[in-house]
Amino acid sequence: MPEHVKQLAQNRKAWHDYFVEERFEAGIELSGTEVKSVRLGRLNLKDSYVEVRSGEAILQGMHISPYEKGNIFNKDPLRPRRLLLHKREILKIGAQAMQQGYSVIPLQVYLKHGLVKLEIALCKGKKLYDKRDAMAERDAKRDIERQFHDRNR
């Protein structure tokens, strides 16, 4: 990643469960205490997804832990959060998600020039045999790497 980008959280499960087709960068509408908690890396993307309804992209299921010093200003950790995207991107994502059986899954949250950004992707779900194939391929690559390194010693 470039110097001005700091990764805060990653959704590793998304790469295991889905084929990632197309990626988008979006801003997230957050409150002040949520931003402070996100900057500390206290968030979780597991089981989160994006819904497109009434012309807005809404992030569901992302957990942001309450900020310790936030007291009354803390929001619900699992509340839906609006994503900031261009209108044409929202329409494109919504159309593909409805017609072609795609899911919209968040991949990672990062700071870019001091702003909290979210990378989302149009994804197609993997079947069980696809996951097994991917694991077998990864194991084979690891074995080849091991053999290669052993020979060079």
C-alpha positions in Angstrom: 0.0 0.0 0.0 1.2 3.6 -0.6 2.7 5.6 2.2 -0.4 7.8 2.8 -2.7 4.7 3.3 -2.9 2.9 6.6 -4.9 -0.3 6.7 -7.2 -0.6 9.8 -9.2 -3.8 9.2 -9.5 -6.5 6.6 -12.2 -9.0 5.8 -10.2 -12.2 5.2 -13.3 -14.3 5.1 -14.5 -12.5 2.0 -11.6 -13.9 0.0 -12.4 -17.4 1.2 -16.2 -17.3 0.6 -16.4 -15.2 -2.6 -15.0 -14.6 -6.0 -14.1 -10.8 -6.1 -15.2 -9.4 -9.4 -15.1 -5.5 -9.2 -13.9 -3.2 -6.4 -15.0 0.3 -5.4 -13.7 2.8 -2.8 -16.3 4.5 -0.6 -16.4 6.9 2.3 -18.4 6.0 5.4 -20.7 8.4 7.3 -19.4 8.1 10.9 -20.0 10.1 14.1 -17.0 11.6 16.0 -16.6 8.9 18.6 -16.8 6.2 15.9 -14.0 7.9 14.0 -11.8 7.8 17.1 -12.6 4.2 17.7 -11.9 3.3 14.0 -8.5 5.1 14.1 -7.6 2.9 17.0 -8.5 -0.2 14.9 -11.4 -1.2 17.0 -13.7 -2.5 14.3 -14.7 -5.8 12.7 -15.9 -6.5 9.1 -16.8 -10.1 9.6 -20.4 -10.9 8.4 -20.9 -7.4 7.1 -22.5 -6.6 3.8 -23.8 -3.6 1.7 -27.5 -3.1 0.8 -28.6 -0.7 -1.9 -32.0 0.7 -1.3 -33.8 3.9 -2.3 -30.7 5.3 -4.0 -28.4 4.8 -1.1 -25.7 2.2 -0.2 -26.0 1.1 3.4 -23.3 -0.8 5.3 -24.9 -3.5 7.6 -23.2 -5.5 10.3 -19.9 -3.7 10.7 -19.1 -3.6 14.4 -17.3 -0.5 15.7 -16.5 -0.9 19.4 -17.7 2.1 21.6 -15.0 4.7 22.3 -13.9 4.4 26.0 -14.0 8.2 26.6 -17.1 8.8 24.5 -19.7 8.3 27.2 -23.1 9.6 26.0 -21.9 10.4 22.5 -21.3 6.7 21.6 -23.6 5.2 19.0 -24.9 1.6 18.6 -21.9 -0.5 17.6 -23.9 -2.4 14.9 -25.9 0.5 13.5 -26.4 0.7 9.7 -24.0 3.3 8.2 -24.4 5.2 4.9 -21.7 4.8 2.3 -20.5 7.8 0.3 -20.4 6.9 -3.4 -21.2 8.6 -6.7 -24.8 8.1 -7.8 -23.8 6.2 -10.9 -21.7 3.8 -8.8 -24.6 3.2 -6.5 -26.9 2.5 -9.4 -24.4 0.2 -11.1 -23.8 -1.8 -7.8 -27.5 -2.0 -7.1 -28.4 -3.2 -10.6 -25.7 -5.9 -10.7 -26.5 -7.1 -7.2 -30.2 -7.6 -8.0 -29.9 -9.1 -11.5 -26.9 -11.3 -11.6 -26.8 -12.8 -8.1 -23.9 -10.8 -6.8 -23.3 -9.8 -3.2 -21.7 -6.5 -2.2 -19.1 -7.3 0.5 -16.7 -4.9 2.3 -13.0 -6.0 1.9 -11.1 -3.6 4.0 -11.2 -0.3 5.9 -8.2 2.1 5.7 -7.2 5.7 6.3 -6.3 7.6 3.1 -5.1 11.2 3.6 -6.7 11.2 7.0 -10.1 10.0 5.8 -11.7 6.7 6.7 -12.3 4.7 3.5 -13.9 1.4 2.8 -13.1 -0.9 -0.1 -16.2 -2.8 -1.2 -16.5 -5.4 -4.0 -19.1 -7.0 -6.1 -18.7 -10.7 -5.3 -20.1 -14.0 -6.4 -20.4 -16.7 -3.8 -18.1 -19.8 -3.9 -19.5 -23.3 -3.8 -17.9 -25.8 -1.4 -15.9 -27.4 -4.2 -14.5 -24.0 -5.2 -13.3 -23.5 -1.7 -11.7 -26.9 -1.7 -10.0 -26.3 -5.0 -8.6 -22.9 -3.8 -7.3 -24.6 -0.6 -5.6 -27.4 -2.6 -4.1 -24.9 -5.0 -2.7 -22.8 -2.1 -1.3 -26.0 -0.5 0.4 -27.0 -3.7 2.0 -23.5 -4.1 3.2 -23.7 -0.5 4.8 -27.1 -1.2 6.5 -25.9 -4.3 7.9 -22.9 -2.5 9.2 -25.1 0.3 10.9 -27.5 -2.1 12.4 -24.5 -4.0 13.8 -23.0 -0.8 15.2 -26.3 0.4 17.1 -26.8 -2.9 18.6 -23.4 -2.7 20.1 -23.9 0.8 
